[in-house]
Amino acid sequence: MAEAALIVTSKGYAKVVDEKEFPTKGRGGKGVAGFNVTEASGPVACAEHVQTGAGERVLVLTANGRALMTNVDDIKMRSRTAGGVKLMNVDDDDKVVAVLV
């Protein structure tokens, strides 16, 4: 099992990033990039701490009431600065509002 971050955007893109890719920064720093945001992916809607290889499942909810449940291990692991993969088809008038692990 490995500690990781699950990042999901408002337009349904997602990725899992190994926690070791996020360096420790000191007080007053500007942080580090966690997702390559584009117009197609939309802004980051949610980020959750997950464990890969533990059989965890994730529930993604939209503003219009659609839901998708999938295994965390089925979401592709990507680098910290990469974009995500399409996890859920989201209508133009809808957006991801919650992610539960």
Gaussian input, Z-matrix of N, CA and C with variables (Angstrom, degrees):
# hf/3-21g

backbone

0 1
 N
 C     1     B1
 C     2     B2     1     A1
 N     3     B3     2     A2     1     D1
 C     4     B4     3     A3     2     D2
 C     5     B5     4     A4     3     D3
 N     6     B6     5     A5     4     D4
 C     7     B7     6     A6     5     D5
 C     8     B8     7     A7     6     D6
 N     9     B9     8     A8     7     D7
 C    10    B10     9     A9     8     D8
 C    11    B11    10    A10     9     D9
 N    12    B12    11    A11    10    D10
 C    13    B13    12    A12    11    D11
 C    14    B14    13    A13    12    D12
 N    15    B15    14    A14    13    D13
 C    16    B16    15    A15    14    D14
 C    17    B17    16    A16    15    D15
 N    18    B18    17    A17    16    D16
 C    19    B19    18    A18    17    D17
 C    20    B20    19    A19    18    D18
 N    21    B21    20    A20    19    D19
 C    22    B22    21    A21    20    D20
 C    23    B23    22    A22    21    D21
 N    24    B24    23    A23    22    D22
 C    25    B25    24    A24    23    D23
 C    26    B26    25    A25    24    D24
 N    27    B27    26    A26    25    D25
 C    28    B28    27    A27    26    D26
 C    29    B29    28    A28    27    D27
 N    30    B30    29    A29    28    D28
 C    31    B31    30    A30    29    D29
 C    32    B32    31    A31    30    D30
 N    33    B33    32    A32    31    D31
 C    34    B34    33    A33    32    D32
 C    35    B35    34    A34    33    D33
 N    36    B36    35    A35    34    D34
 C    37    B37    36    A36    35    D35
 C    38    B38    37    A37    36    D36
 N    39    B39    38    A38    37    D37
 C    40    B40    39    A39    38    D38
 C    41    B41    40    A40    39    D39
 N    42    B42    41    A41    40    D40
 C    43    B43    42    A42    41    D41
 C    44    B44    43    A43    42    D42
 N    45    B45    44    A44    43    D43
 C    46    B46    45    A45    44    D44
 C    47    B47    46    A46    45    D45
 N    48    B48    47    A47    46    D46
 C    49    B49    48    A48    47    D47
 C    50    B50    49    A49    48    D48
 N    51    B51    50    A50    49    D49
 C    52    B52    51    A51    50    D50
 C    53    B53    52    A52    51    D51
 N    54    B54    53    A53    52    D52
 C    55    B55    54    A54    53    D53
 C    56    B56    55    A55    54    D54
 N    57    B57    56    A56    55    D55
 C    58    B58    57    A57    56    D56
 C    59    B59    58    A58    57    D57
 N    60    B60    59    A59    58    D58
 C    61    B61    60    A60    59    D59
 C    62    B62    61    A61    60    D60
 N    63    B63    62    A62    61    D61
 C    64    B64    63    A63    62    D62
 C    65    B65    64    A64    63    D63
 N    66    B66    65    A65    64    D64
 C    67    B67    66    A66    65    D65
 C    68    B68    67    A67    66    D66
 N    69    B69    68    A68    67    D67
 C    70    B70    69    A69    68    D68
 C    71    B71    70    A70    69    D69
 N    72    B72    71    A71    70    D70
 C    73    B73    72    A72    71    D71
 C    74    B74    73    A73    72    D72
 N    75    B75    74    A74    73    D73
 C    76    B76    75    A75    74    D74
 C    77    B77    76    A76    75    D75
 N    78    B78    77    A77    76    D76
 C    79    B79    78    A78    77    D77
 C    80    B80    79    A79    78    D78
 N    81    B81    80    A80    79    D79
 C    82    B82    81    A81    80    D80
 C    83    B83    82    A82    81    D81
 N    84    B84    83    A83    82    D82
 C    85    B85    84    A84    83    D83
 C    86    B86    85    A85    84    D84
 N    87    B87    86    A86    85    D85
 C    88    B88    87    A87    86    D86
 C    89    B89    88    A88    87    D87
 N    90    B90    89    A89    88    D88
 C    91    B91    90    A90    89    D89
 C    92    B92    91    A91    90    D90
 N    93    B93    92    A92    91    D91
 C    94    B94    93    A93    92    D92
 C    95    B95    94    A94    93    D93
 N    96    B96    95    A95    94    D94
 C    97    B97    96    A96    95    D95
 C    98    B98    97    A97    96    D96
 N    99    B99    98    A98    97    D97
 C   100   B100    99    A99    98    D98
 C   101   B101   100   A100    99    D99
 N   102   B102   101   A101   100   D100
 C   103   B103   102   A102   101   D101
 C   104   B104   103   A103   102   D102
 N   105   B105   104   A104   103   D103
 C   106   B106   105   A105   104   D104
 C   107   B107   106   A106   105   D105
 N   108   B108   107   A107   106   D106
 C   109   B109   108   A108   107   D107
 C   110   B110   109   A109   108   D108
 N   111   B111   110   A110   109   D109
 C   112   B112   111   A111   110   D110
 C   113   B113   112   A112   111   D111
 N   114   B114   113   A113   112   D112
 C   115   B115   114   A114   113   D113
 C   116   B116   115   A115   114   D114
 N   117   B117   116   A116   115   D115
 C   118   B118   117   A117   116   D116
 C   119   B119   118   A118   117   D117
 N   120   B120   119   A119   118   D118
 C   121   B121   120   A120   119   D119
 C   122   B122   121   A121   120   D120
 N   123   B123   122   A122   121   D121
 C   124   B124   123   A123   122   D122
 C   125   B125   124   A124   123   D123
 N   126   B126   125   A125   124   D124
 C   127   B127   126   A126   125   D125
 C   128   B128   127   A127   126   D126
 N   129   B129   128   A128   127   D127
 C   130   B130   129   A129   128   D128
 C   131   B131   130   A130   129   D129
 N   132   B132   131   A131   130   D130
 C   133   B133   132   A132   131   D131
 C   134   B134   133   A133   132   D132
 N   135   B135   134   A134   133   D133
 C   136   B136   135   A135   134   D134
 C   137   B137   136   A136   135   D135
 N   138   B138   137   A137   136   D136
 C   139   B139   138   A138   137   D137
 C   140   B140   139   A139   138   D138
 N   141   B141   140   A140   139   D139
 C   142   B142   141   A141   140   D140
 C   143   B143   142   A142   141   D141
 N   144   B144   143   A143   142   D142
 C   145   B145   144   A144   143   D143
 C   146   B146   145   A145   144   D144
 N   147   B147   146   A146   145   D145
 C   148   B148   147   A147   146   D146
 C   149   B149   148   A148   147   D147
 N   150   B150   149   A149   148   D148
 C   151   B151   150   A150   149   D149
 C   152   B152   151   A151   150   D150
 N   153   B153   152   A152   151   D151
 C   154   B154   153   A153   152   D152
 C   155   B155   154   A154   153   D153
 N   156   B156   155   A155   154   D154
 C   157   B157   156   A156   155   D155
 C   158   B158   157   A157   156   D156
 N   159   B159   158   A158   157   D157
 C   160   B160   159   A159   158   D158
 C   161   B161   160   A160   159   D159
 N   162   B162   161   A161   160   D160
 C   163   B163   162   A162   161   D161
 C   164   B164   163   A163   162   D162
 N   165   B165   164   A164   163   D163
 C   166   B166   165   A165   164   D164
 C   167   B167   166   A166   165   D165
 N   168   B168   167   A167   166   D166
 C   169   B169   168   A168   167   D167
 C   170   B170   169   A169   168   D168
 N   171   B171   170   A170   169   D169
 C   172   B172   171   A171   170   D170
 C   173   B173   172   A172   171   D171
 N   174   B174   173   A173   172   D172
 C   175   B175   174   A174   173   D173
 C   176   B176   175   A175   174   D174
 N   177   B177   176   A176   175   D175
 C   178   B178   177   A177   176   D176
 C   179   B179   178   A178   177   D177
 N   180   B180   179   A179   178   D178
 C   181   B181   180   A180   179   D179
 C   182   B182   181   A181   180   D180
 N   183   B183   182   A182   181   D181
 C   184   B184   183   A183   182   D182
 C   185   B185   184   A184   183   D183
 N   186   B186   185   A185   184   D184
 C   187   B187   186   A186   185   D185
 C   188   B188   187   A187   186   D186
 N   189   B189   188   A188   187   D187
 C   190   B190   189   A189   188   D188
 C   191   B191   190   A190   189   D189
 N   192   B192   191   A191   190   D190
 C   193   B193   192   A192   191   D191
 C   194   B194   193   A193   192   D192
 N   195   B195   194   A194   193   D193
 C   196   B196   195   A195   194   D194
 C   197   B197   196   A196   195   D195
 N   198   B198   197   A197   196   D196
 C   199   B199   198   A198   197   D197
 C   200   B200   199   A199   198   D198
 N   201   B201   200   A200   199   D199
 C   202   B202   201   A201   200   D200
 C   203   B203   202   A202   201   D201
 N   204   B204   203   A203   202   D202
 C   205   B205   204   A204   203   D203
 C   206   B206   205   A205   204   D204
 N   207   B207   206   A206   205   D205
 C   208   B208   207   A207   206   D206
 C   209   B209   208   A208   207   D207
 N   210   B210   209   A209   208   D208
 C   211   B211   210   A210   209   D209
 C   212   B212   211   A211   210   D210
 N   213   B213   212   A212   211   D211
 C   214   B214   213   A213   212   D212
 C   215   B215   214   A214   213   D213
 N   216   B216   215   A215   214   D214
 C   217   B217   216   A216   215   D215
 C   218   B218   217   A217   216   D216
 N   219   B219   218   A218   217   D217
 C   220   B220   219   A219   218   D218
 C   221   B221   220   A220   219   D219
 N   222   B222   221   A221   220   D220
 C   223   B223   222   A222   221   D221
 C   224   B224   223   A223   222   D222
 N   225   B225   224   A224   223   D223
 C   226   B226   225   A225   224   D224
 C   227   B227   226   A226   225   D225
 N   228   B228   227   A227   226   D226
 C   229   B229   228   A228   227   D227
 C   230   B230   229   A229   228   D228
 N   231   B231   230   A230   229   D229
 C   232   B232   231   A231   230   D230
 C   233   B233   232   A232   231   D231
 N   234   B234   233   A233   232   D232
 C   235   B235   234   A234   233   D233
 C   236   B236   235   A235   234   D234
 N   237   B237   236   A236   235   D235
 C   238   B238   237   A237   236   D236
 C   239   B239   238   A238   237   D237
 N   240   B240   239   A239   238   D238
 C   241   B241   240   A240   239   D239
 C   242   B242   241   A241   240   D240
 N   243   B243   242   A242   241   D241
 C   244   B244   243   A243   242   D242
 C   245   B245   244   A244   243   D243
 N   246   B246   245   A245   244   D244
 C   247   B247   246   A246   245   D245
 C   248   B248   247   A247   246   D246
 N   249   B249   248   A248   247   D247
 C   250   B250   249   A249   248   D248
 C   251   B251   250   A250   249   D249
 N   252   B252   251   A251   250   D250
 C   253   B253   252   A252   251   D251
 C   254   B254   253   A253   252   D252
 N   255   B255   254   A254   253   D253
 C   256   B256   255   A255   254   D254
 C   257   B257   256   A256   255   D255
 N   258   B258   257   A257   256   D256
 C   259   B259   258   A258   257   D257
 C   260   B260   259   A259   258   D258
 N   261   B261   260   A260   259   D259
 C   262   B262   261   A261   260   D260
 C   263   B263   262   A262   261   D261
 N   264   B264   263   A263   262   D262
 C   265   B265   264   A264   263   D263
 C   266   B266   265   A265   264   D264
 N   267   B267   266   A266   265   D265
 C   268   B268   267   A267   266   D266
 C   269   B269   268   A268   267   D267
 N   270   B270   269   A269   268   D268
 C   271   B271   270   A270   269   D269
 C   272   B272   271   A271   270   D270
 N   273   B273   272   A272   271   D271
 C   274   B274   273   A273   272   D272
 C   275   B275   274   A274   273   D273
 N   276   B276   275   A275   274   D274
 C   277   B277   276   A276   275   D275
 C   278   B278   277   A277   276   D276
 N   279   B279   278   A278   277   D277
 C   280   B280   279   A279   278   D278
 C   281   B281   280   A280   279   D279
 N   282   B282   281   A281   280   D280
 C   283   B283   282   A282   281   D281
 C   284   B284   283   A283   282   D282
 N   285   B285   284   A284   283   D283
 C   286   B286   285   A285   284   D284
 C   287   B287   286   A286   285   D285
 N   288   B288   287   A287   286   D286
 C   289   B289   288   A288   287   D287
 C   290   B290   289   A289   288   D288
 N   291   B291   290   A290   289   D289
 C   292   B292   291   A291   290   D290
 C   293   B293   292   A292   291   D291
 N   294   B294   293   A293   292   D292
 C   295   B295   294   A294   293   D293
 C   296   B296   295   A295   294   D294
 N   297   B297   296   A296   295   D295
 C   298   B298   297   A297   296   D296
 C   299   B299   298   A298   297   D297
 N   300   B300   299   A299   298   D298
 C   301   B301   300   A300   299   D299
 C   302   B302   301   A301   300   D300

   B1=1.4409
   B2=1.5270
   B3=1.3120
   B4=1.4565
   B5=1.5208
   B6=1.3235
   B7=1.4516
   B8=1.5182
   B9=1.3382
   B10=1.4531
   B11=1.5193
   B12=1.3203
   B13=1.4634
   B14=1.5213
   B15=1.3221
   B16=1.4641
   B17=1.5131
   B18=1.3424
   B19=1.4581
   B20=1.5221
   B21=1.3523
   B22=1.4642
   B23=1.5258
   B24=1.3468
   B25=1.4633
   B26=1.5216
   B27=1.3177
   B28=1.4619
   B29=1.5222
   B30=1.3325
   B31=1.4627
   B32=1.5258
   B33=1.3431
   B34=1.4544
   B35=1.5049
   B36=1.3241
   B37=1.4529
   B38=1.5251
   B39=1.3304
   B40=1.4646
   B41=1.5192
   B42=1.3384
   B43=1.4593
   B44=1.5139
   B45=1.3278
   B46=1.4580
   B47=1.5227
   B48=1.3392
   B49=1.4650
   B50=1.5232
   B51=1.3322
   B52=1.4651
   B53=1.5233
   B54=1.3196
   B55=1.4739
   B56=1.5248
   B57=1.3214
   B58=1.4636
   B59=1.5199
   B60=1.3433
   B61=1.4565
   B62=1.5239
   B63=1.3383
   B64=1.4567
   B65=1.5272
   B66=1.3454
   B67=1.4593
   B68=1.5281
   B69=1.3198
   B70=1.4504
   B71=1.5277
   B72=1.3345
   B73=1.4558
   B74=1.5136
   B75=1.3031
   B76=1.4551
   B77=1.5231
   B78=1.3121
   B79=1.4490
   B80=1.5241
   B81=1.3259
   B82=1.4563
   B83=1.5161
   B84=1.3216
   B85=1.4548
   B86=1.5242
   B87=1.3184
   B88=1.4669
   B89=1.5213
   B90=1.3292
   B91=1.4544
   B92=1.5158
   B93=1.3219
   B94=1.4565
   B95=1.5258
   B96=1.3307
   B97=1.4628
   B98=1.5181
   B99=1.3298
   B100=1.4563
   B101=1.5094
   B102=1.3516
   B103=1.4649
   B104=1.5168
   B105=1.3209
   B106=1.4602
   B107=1.5282
   B108=1.3224
   B109=1.4646
   B110=1.5198
   B111=1.3455
   B112=1.4604
   B113=1.5235
   B114=1.3168
   B115=1.4616
   B116=1.5274
   B117=1.3210
   B118=1.4636
   B119=1.5228
   B120=1.3382
   B121=1.4636
   B122=1.5187
   B123=1.3148
   B124=1.4545
   B125=1.5188
   B126=1.3307
   B127=1.4624
   B128=1.5292
   B129=1.3185
   B130=1.4645
   B131=1.5243
   B132=1.3296
   B133=1.4595
   B134=1.5139
   B135=1.3356
   B136=1.4503
   B137=1.5271
   B138=1.3199
   B139=1.4627
   B140=1.5200
   B141=1.3114
   B142=1.4662
   B143=1.5198
   B144=1.3145
   B145=1.4622
   B146=1.5261
   B147=1.3427
   B148=1.4677
   B149=1.5223
   B150=1.3309
   B151=1.4602
   B152=1.5209
   B153=1.3283
   B154=1.4517
   B155=1.5171
   B156=1.3126
   B157=1.4491
   B158=1.5140
   B159=1.3293
   B160=1.4657
   B161=1.5242
   B162=1.3328
   B163=1.4567
   B164=1.5226
   B165=1.3437
   B166=1.4628
   B167=1.5256
   B168=1.3282
   B169=1.4617
   B170=1.5234
   B171=1.3285
   B172=1.4541
   B173=1.5253
   B174=1.3299
   B175=1.4624
   B176=1.5188
   B177=1.3455
   B178=1.4561
   B179=1.5222
   B180=1.3503
   B181=1.4630
   B182=1.5168
   B183=1.3658
   B184=1.4607
   B185=1.5250
   B186=1.3322
   B187=1.4636
   B188=1.5240
   B189=1.3303
   B190=1.4628
   B191=1.5223
   B192=1.3276
   B193=1.4523
   B194=1.5135
   B195=1.3151
   B196=1.4591
   B197=1.5134
   B198=1.3275
   B199=1.4587
   B200=1.5291
   B201=1.3233
   B202=1.4580
   B203=1.5181
   B204=1.3353
   B205=1.4614
   B206=1.5257
   B207=1.3208
   B208=1.4565
   B209=1.5299
   B210=1.3173
   B211=1.4610
   B212=1.5228
   B213=1.3131
   B214=1.4621
   B215=1.5219
   B216=1.3255
   B217=1.4640
   B218=1.5263
   B219=1.3423
   B220=1.4599
   B221=1.5281
   B222=1.3251
   B223=1.4603
   B224=1.5217
   B225=1.3082
   B226=1.4630
   B227=1.5302
   B228=1.3429
   B229=1.4553
   B230=1.5235
   B231=1.3390
   B232=1.4586
   B233=1.5229
   B234=1.3247
   B235=1.4615
   B236=1.5284
   B237=1.3018
   B238=1.4601
   B239=1.5328
   B240=1.3132
   B241=1.4606
   B242=1.5270
   B243=1.3055
   B244=1.4675
   B245=1.5224
   B246=1.3228
   B247=1.4560
   B248=1.5130
   B249=1.3048
   B250=1.4553
   B251=1.5147
   B252=1.3006
   B253=1.4577
   B254=1.5237
   B255=1.3286
   B256=1.4601
   B257=1.5241
   B258=1.3105
   B259=1.4585
   B260=1.5225
   B261=1.3257
   B262=1.4613
   B263=1.5291
   B264=1.3240
   B265=1.4597
   B266=1.5252
   B267=1.3311
   B268=1.4558
   B269=1.5244
   B270=1.3408
   B271=1.4659
   B272=1.5271
   B273=1.3473
   B274=1.4656
   B275=1.5218
   B276=1.3336
   B277=1.4682
   B278=1.5312
   B279=1.3225
   B280=1.4631
   B281=1.5246
   B282=1.3428
   B283=1.4638
   B284=1.5253
   B285=1.3175
   B286=1.4583
   B287=1.5181
   B288=1.3383
   B289=1.4616
   B290=1.5278
   B291=1.3307
   B292=1.4636
   B293=1.5163
   B294=1.3285
   B295=1.4656
   B296=1.5154
   B297=1.3320
   B298=1.4588
   B299=1.5251
   B300=1.3156
   B301=1.4691
   B302=1.5064
   A1=109.24
   A2=115.56
   A3=121.13
   A4=109.73
   A5=115.53
   A6=121.49
   A7=108.52
   A8=117.07
   A9=120.73
   A10=110.38
   A11=115.12
   A12=121.94
   A13=108.32
   A14=116.64
   A15=122.46
   A16=106.39
   A17=116.95
   A18=122.26
   A19=107.81
   A20=116.71
   A21=122.63
   A22=108.09
   A23=116.45
   A24=120.77
   A25=111.01
   A26=115.78
   A27=121.48
   A28=112.65
   A29=118.47
   A30=121.48
   A31=112.91
   A32=117.52
   A33=120.97
   A34=116.81
   A35=119.24
   A36=121.39
   A37=109.01
   A38=116.83
   A39=119.94
   A40=110.13
   A41=114.65
   A42=121.23
   A43=108.25
   A44=115.12
   A45=123.04
   A46=106.09
   A47=115.95
   A48=121.65
   A49=108.74
   A50=116.45
   A51=121.16
   A52=109.29
   A53=117.20
   A54=121.01
   A55=112.77
   A56=117.83
   A57=121.62
   A58=112.34
   A59=117.63
   A60=120.98
   A61=112.79
   A62=117.32
   A63=121.21
   A64=108.52
   A65=118.09
   A66=120.26
   A67=111.27
   A68=115.94
   A69=121.51
   A70=108.34
   A71=116.25
   A72=121.73
   A73=108.88
   A74=115.61
   A75=120.68
   A76=112.58
   A77=114.90
   A78=122.70
   A79=109.94
   A80=116.42
   A81=120.96
   A82=113.93
   A83=117.62
   A84=120.71
   A85=111.79
   A86=116.61
   A87=121.69
   A88=112.42
   A89=118.15
   A90=120.77
   A91=111.63
   A92=116.30
   A93=122.42
   A94=108.81
   A95=115.96
   A96=120.91
   A97=109.63
   A98=116.85
   A99=121.05
   A100=113.50
   A101=117.36
   A102=121.12
   A103=107.77
   A104=117.61
   A105=121.91
   A106=108.12
   A107=117.29
   A108=122.79
   A109=109.91
   A110=115.71
   A111=122.45
   A112=108.65
   A113=116.43
   A114=120.00
   A115=110.70
   A116=116.98
   A117=120.88
   A118=112.10
   A119=117.61
   A120=120.19
   A121=112.52
   A122=117.39
   A123=120.74
   A124=110.65
   A125=117.15
   A126=120.23
   A127=112.00
   A128=115.78
   A129=120.96
   A130=108.61
   A131=116.11
   A132=121.87
   A133=111.39
   A134=117.16
   A135=119.55
   A136=109.98
   A137=115.36
   A138=121.79
   A139=107.25
   A140=116.43
   A141=121.85
   A142=110.13
   A143=115.74
   A144=122.47
   A145=107.74
   A146=117.32
   A147=121.58
   A148=109.17
   A149=114.98
   A150=121.95
   A151=107.96
   A152=116.13
   A153=119.75
   A154=109.17
   A155=117.10
   A156=122.00
   A157=114.37
   A158=117.60
   A159=121.22
   A160=112.32
   A161=117.29
   A162=120.65
   A163=113.63
   A164=117.27
   A165=120.08
   A166=110.53
   A167=114.98
   A168=120.81
   A169=108.85
   A170=115.30
   A171=121.48
   A172=108.81
   A173=116.06
   A174=123.11
   A175=107.55
   A176=116.70
   A177=122.53
   A178=107.62
   A179=116.77
   A180=122.42
   A181=110.32
   A182=116.24
   A183=120.92
   A184=110.24
   A185=115.42
   A186=121.31
   A187=112.08
   A188=117.79
   A189=121.77
   A190=113.13
   A191=118.62
   A192=122.05
   A193=116.69
   A194=118.75
   A195=120.32
   A196=109.44
   A197=117.10
   A198=121.49
   A199=109.96
   A200=115.29
   A201=122.20
   A202=107.62
   A203=116.62
   A204=120.76
   A205=108.06
   A206=115.48
   A207=120.82
   A208=109.20
   A209=116.46
   A210=121.73
   A211=109.94
   A212=116.70
   A213=121.57
   A214=109.87
   A215=117.46
   A216=121.36
   A217=112.91
   A218=118.06
   A219=121.32
   A220=112.28
   A221=117.61
   A222=121.85
   A223=107.87
   A224=115.85
   A225=121.13
   A226=111.71
   A227=115.37
   A228=121.14
   A229=107.86
   A230=116.08
   A231=121.87
   A232=109.02
   A233=115.87
   A234=119.86
   A235=110.05
   A236=115.89
   A237=122.07
   A238=112.27
   A239=118.53
   A240=121.58
   A241=113.60
   A242=118.35
   A243=121.42
   A244=111.02
   A245=115.61
   A246=121.13
   A247=109.17
   A248=116.89
   A249=120.77
   A250=112.61
   A251=115.71
   A252=123.20
   A253=107.98
   A254=116.75
   A255=121.14
   A256=109.22
   A257=116.41
   A258=122.16
   A259=110.42
   A260=116.84
   A261=121.70
   A262=109.05
   A263=116.58
   A264=120.04
   A265=108.69
   A266=116.07
   A267=122.40
   A268=107.97
   A269=117.24
   A270=121.71
   A271=110.51
   A272=116.09
   A273=121.04
   A274=112.70
   A275=117.58
   A276=121.12
   A277=112.51
   A278=117.19
   A279=122.40
   A280=108.86
   A281=117.50
   A282=121.31
   A283=109.11
   A284=115.93
   A285=122.42
   A286=107.81
   A287=115.95
   A288=120.00
   A289=113.25
   A290=118.71
   A291=120.13
   A292=110.58
   A293=114.70
   A294=122.71
   A295=106.83
   A296=116.55
   A297=121.79
   A298=108.82
   A299=116.07
   A300=120.93
   A301=108.05
   D1=143.54
   D2=179.67
   D3=-131.48
   D4=144.01
   D5=176.68
   D6=-78.48
   D7=138.17
   D8=-177.35
   D9=-153.54
   D10=170.77
   D11=175.72
   D12=-114.76
   D13=133.81
   D14=173.87
   D15=-101.65
   D16=123.40
   D17=-179.40
   D18=-118.09
   D19=127.55
   D20=-178.29
   D21=-126.88
   D22=135.76
   D23=178.97
   D24=-97.38
   D25=167.90
   D26=-177.37
   D27=-66.77
   D28=-21.52
   D29=-179.71
   D30=-99.60
   D31=13.18
   D32=171.47
   D33=93.33
   D34=12.33
   D35=175.48
   D36=-90.47
   D37=148.98
   D38=-177.55
   D39=-150.52
   D40=160.96
   D41=172.34
   D42=-159.75
   D43=159.44
   D44=174.69
   D45=-112.57
   D46=132.21
   D47=-177.80
   D48=-123.76
   D49=130.70
   D50=176.92
   D51=-61.36
   D52=136.79
   D53=-177.76
   D54=-62.38
   D55=-23.76
   D56=-179.61
   D57=-68.53
   D58=-15.36
   D59=178.44
   D60=-80.18
   D61=-7.87
   D62=178.33
   D63=-102.45
   D64=103.28
   D65=-177.54
   D66=-71.88
   D67=153.61
   D68=176.09
   D69=-75.66
   D70=132.53
   D71=179.19
   D72=-119.16
   D73=154.83
   D74=179.96
   D75=-82.09
   D76=174.21
   D77=179.62
   D78=-62.57
   D79=136.55
   D80=178.33
   D81=84.58
   D82=7.10
   D83=179.26
   D84=-76.16
   D85=172.42
   D86=-179.57
   D87=-96.34
   D88=-1.82
   D89=-179.45
   D90=82.87
   D91=-173.12
   D92=179.44
   D93=-132.43
   D94=155.17
   D95=178.53
   D96=-68.22
   D97=138.81
   D98=179.83
   D99=-118.31
   D100=-12.87
   D101=-178.13
   D102=-158.55
   D103=137.04
   D104=176.01
   D105=-83.08
   D106=91.45
   D107=-176.16
   D108=-75.82
   D109=130.51
   D110=175.88
   D111=-128.94
   D112=173.82
   D113=177.22
   D114=-64.64
   D115=-34.11
   D116=-179.92
   D117=-70.42
   D118=-37.69
   D119=-177.29
   D120=-82.13
   D121=-30.05
   D122=-175.88
   D123=79.35
   D124=173.64
   D125=-179.96
   D126=-71.36
   D127=160.74
   D128=177.53
   D129=-67.12
   D130=127.57
   D131=-179.43
   D132=-96.02
   D133=-34.24
   D134=-174.11
   D135=-160.86
   D136=148.22
   D137=173.39
   D138=-135.77
   D139=133.08
   D140=-177.21
   D141=-132.54
   D142=150.34
   D143=174.66
   D144=-83.55
   D145=128.54
   D146=-179.72
   D147=-134.84
   D148=166.98
   D149=172.56
   D150=-119.19
   D151=123.80
   D152=176.91
   D153=-81.61
   D154=148.04
   D155=179.20
   D156=79.49
   D157=6.89
   D158=-177.65
   D159=-105.63
   D160=0.97
   D161=179.92
   D162=75.99
   D163=19.94
   D164=178.82
   D165=-69.07
   D166=148.10
   D167=176.02
   D168=-116.81
   D169=155.09
   D170=-179.58
   D171=-125.73
   D172=139.50
   D173=177.45
   D174=-114.05
   D175=120.95
   D176=-179.37
   D177=-108.02
   D178=127.85
   D179=-177.20
   D180=-119.15
   D181=143.35
   D182=177.39
   D183=-109.25
   D184=167.31
   D185=-179.65
   D186=-64.12
   D187=-30.42
   D188=-179.96
   D189=-87.75
   D190=7.31
   D191=173.63
   D192=92.60
   D193=8.17
   D194=175.99
   D195=-80.31
   D196=149.75
   D197=-178.43
   D198=-139.21
   D199=149.30
   D200=176.81
   D201=-139.12
   D202=128.59
   D203=174.86
   D204=-115.56
   D205=131.69
   D206=-179.96
   D207=-148.42
   D208=164.82
   D209=176.77
   D210=-78.71
   D211=140.06
   D212=177.95
   D213=-59.72
   D214=-37.34
   D215=-178.34
   D216=-67.55
   D217=-16.01
   D218=177.94
   D219=-83.45
   D220=-10.48
   D221=178.72
   D222=-90.01
   D223=130.93
   D224=-173.50
   D225=-65.61
   D226=134.95
   D227=174.94
   D228=-81.77
   D229=127.56
   D230=-177.79
   D231=-128.41
   D232=171.90
   D233=177.60
   D234=-75.24
   D235=166.41
   D236=-176.01
   D237=-62.01
   D238=-36.51
   D239=-175.57
   D240=-95.27
   D241=-2.70
   D242=-178.16
   D243=-79.53
   D244=162.49
   D245=172.04
   D246=-78.22
   D247=176.01
   D248=-178.57
   D249=-99.73
   D250=-174.40
   D251=175.80
   D252=-111.23
   D253=153.87
   D254=-178.01
   D255=-67.21
   D256=116.57
   D257=-179.78
   D258=-97.43
   D259=-38.06
   D260=-172.25
   D261=-148.48
   D262=136.64
   D263=173.80
   D264=-78.44
   D265=123.09
   D266=-178.02
   D267=-118.60
   D268=128.49
   D269=178.69
   D270=-62.95
   D271=160.65
   D272=-179.05
   D273=-61.32
   D274=-32.34
   D275=-178.31
   D276=-94.17
   D277=14.55
   D278=-176.26
   D279=-126.65
   D280=165.72
   D281=175.86
   D282=-158.07
   D283=154.33
   D284=175.61
   D285=-70.54
   D286=130.73
   D287=-178.96
   D288=-120.49
   D289=-17.76
   D290=-178.00
   D291=-152.76
   D292=148.09
   D293=175.08
   D294=-134.77
   D295=125.83
   D296=-179.96
   D297=-118.98
   D298=134.91
   D299=179.18
   D300=-110.95

